């Protein structure tokens, strides 16, 4: 049995990752890949969802430095990877994730080499060079992404950050994607255009990888 592939969608709030994940799942089904699993990160296990809720809403308003958040995220990521992602891939099922490790580098790394070096050490210890087969980055201008999410209603602790925070996150993402052979999509466009570009990229990638 062939192992499944691991596809990850990355981007700022309001980039359309969740919709893109669902689109990819439907596209793969029509392409002939019937067995897929949608997950989100952090989340998708009982433990990981608890960590997600704590980081996003932190009901007691405890002050958390970036190292604490990084360790919480990697505890969640290790649990999700070992109990869901790897066993699912071994069964030949494809996994599509709304975020994975790059989010930590972007959001907690904040374009700081000191922070990024710390995250790299934790990553090496926890994931041991386990990477997605394909990472797609949906690039949205922070002010456009924030405008979109404000229409949803109540914002979480991350979404409440100011524009400068998201500019640093975006800058970190862009630095990474200039160095790596991953996929960059302009998410400022309409959903139809984003999906059209996703289709083109997926077809090209699938021809090379299956």
Buried (B, 14 or more C-beta within 10 A) or exposed (E): EEBBBBBBBBBBBBBBBEBBBEBBBEBBEEEEBEEBBBBBBBBBBEBBBEBBBBBBEEEEEEEBEBEEBBBBBBBBBBBBBEBBBBEBBEEEBBBBBBBBBBBBBBBBBBBBEEBBEBBEEBBEEBBEEBEBBBBBBBBBBBEEBBEBBEEEEEBBEBBEBEEEBBBBBBEBBBBBBEEEEBBBBEBBBEEEEBBEBBBEBBEEBBEEEE
